[in-house]
Amino acid sequence: MRPIEAADHPALQAFLGTATPPAWGLLGKLLGDLVAVVTLEITGDALRVNDIYVARELRRKRIGKAMMREVEQLAAKLEQRRIVVDDARGAQEFFRRVGFESEGDRWVRVVA
């Protein structure tokens, strides 16, 4: 796992199926192939997860969980005390399993 770089944009566009790649986030590779992306944003009060994508054939293989551990470590390095997900779009159970708690429409994890 590593931060997204400008050179990754063509691969991200193909993986995500979008014309505009995310501005900032982390990507995960397995044997050189892009298998996961977490798009992020720093706000005044938290590190915000805009989206998490894992290749369909690799879901339920703990890749998403590993990506979220990296997000937690990044939040700690950036001195952000909270990680926030505003729109879990059907992934509420995933976020609950990786330590987030529901706060109305948002999912929040406090970084130790």
N, C-alpha and C positions, 0 to 999 in steps of 0.2 A: 504494500500500500504506500502511496505517495501522493503529494499534492498534484493537482491538475496543472499542466504546463501548456503553453501556446502550441507546442508541437503535437500535443494530444488531440487537438480540435478535430482533425479529420476522422480519427478513430472514434472519438466521442459522438460525432454527428452520426456515424454509421451505427454505433451501438445503441444510441438513444432514439434514433430515427427523427432527429430534429435538425433544422437548418442552423440554429444558433446553439452552440455548445454552452454549458454553464460557465459563468465567469470565475467561480471559485469553488473548490471542494477537494475531495479525495477520490482517487481511483484505485481499484484493486485488480491485479493481474494474477493469472494462474497459468503457469507454463508459457508466459509471454503473451497470453490472450487476455484482453480486457473482459472482466467478468462482473465488475461491480463499480458503481459510482454513487457517491454521496455529495449532493450539492449543498453548499453552506453559505451563510451570510452572518457577519458580525453585526449585532445591534447594540444599542446602548446598555442593555441589561442581560444579554445572553448570546450564546452561539446558536443560531437558528439553522435547523435542518430543513431545507426546502423540499428535498426529495431524496429517496434512496432507491436505487435500481440494482437488482441482482439478475443475472442471466436466468431466464426461466428454467432451463434444464439443471441449474445449480442451486435452486432454491431449496431450503430446508437442509442445507449442508453446512450451516453455521457461518457462512460468509458474511451475511448481513450483521450477525452478532459481532464478528471480528471487526467489521467496518465501524460499528458503533463504539467499540472499545477504542479504536483509533480517534474517533471524534471526541470521546471523553478525554483522552490524553492531550489532544490538541486544545480543547477548552481549558484544561488545567494550565498548559503552557501559555495560553493567551490571557490567563487570569480571569476567565469567564466562569462565574459560579453556577451558571445554569445552562442547560441545553434545552431548547424549545422546539417542538414540532407543532405547527399551527393546523396542519391539515393531514391527518393520518390516512385518509382515503382507504379505508378497509384494512389498514395495517395496525389497528389498535392492539390486537393481541400480541403482535411482534414487539411493539414498543413497551407493552406491559412486561413481557418476558425479559427485555433487556434493561429493566429498571426504571422506566418512566412511570409517572403517575398522572392520571387525568385531572386537569383543572378546567372543567367545563369543556370547551371545544379544543383546548390545547393539551398537549402532553409535555410534561416537564420532568427533567432529571437534574437533581442537584449534584454538582461535581464536588467531591471531597477534597 
